[in-house]
Amino acid sequence: MNPNLAYRIEEALDIEEGFFMVLQAYHDMKLEKEKHRTPEKPDLSRLRPILFWDTAFDKIDWIRQKRAVIRRVFERGLLREKKEIVRFYGVAAVRSILNEKEIRK
């Protein structure tokens, strides 16, 4: 929506001035937030479901089960799967969880 079009529609429909531009601003803000939002799950096309043979792949809560997912992928995963997990969770989180495992031994 541009200002000219907004003005013409508002004038024709006797709508408060600026109404459509405010809607456009909210829409633009929503799109921008979505760009910066942290994804809820990794790129599943890069992970083999067989890694999680003992659970329903589509039921995994990738945030709450972060420790189990990281451990499983680093124990049994391929390099591309490990890279996706590092990309999704971040290097610091992966190192922290893998070091926890070493400390507990």
URMOVEN-V559844 format. One record per backbone hydrogen bond with DSSP energy under -1.0 kcal/mol. CO is the residue of the C=O (numbers start at 1). NH is the residue of the N-H. If there is no record, write none. Layout:
co:CO nh:NH
co:CO nh:NH
//
This chain:
co:2 nh:6
co:3 nh:7
co:4 nh:8
co:5 nh:9
co:6 nh:10
co:7 nh:11
co:8 nh:12
co:9 nh:13
co:10 nh:15
co:16 nh:19
co:18 nh:22
co:19 nh:23
co:20 nh:24
co:21 nh:25
co:22 nh:26
co:23 nh:27
co:24 nh:28
co:25 nh:29
co:26 nh:30
co:27 nh:31
co:28 nh:32
co:29 nh:33
co:30 nh:34
co:31 nh:35
co:32 nh:36
co:42 nh:44
co:43 nh:46
co:44 nh:47
co:48 nh:51
co:49 nh:52
co:50 nh:53
co:52 nh:55
co:56 nh:59
co:60 nh:62
co:61 nh:65
co:63 nh:66
co:65 nh:69
co:66 nh:70
co:67 nh:71
co:68 nh:72
co:69 nh:73
co:70 nh:74
co:71 nh:75
co:72 nh:76
co:73 nh:77
co:78 nh:82
co:79 nh:83
co:80 nh:84
co:81 nh:85
co:82 nh:86
co:83 nh:87
co:84 nh:88
co:85 nh:89
co:86 nh:90
co:90 nh:94
co:91 nh:95
co:92 nh:96
co:93 nh:97
co:94 nh:98
co:95 nh:99
co:96 nh:100
co:97 nh:101
co:98 nh:102
co:99 nh:103
co:100 nh:104
//
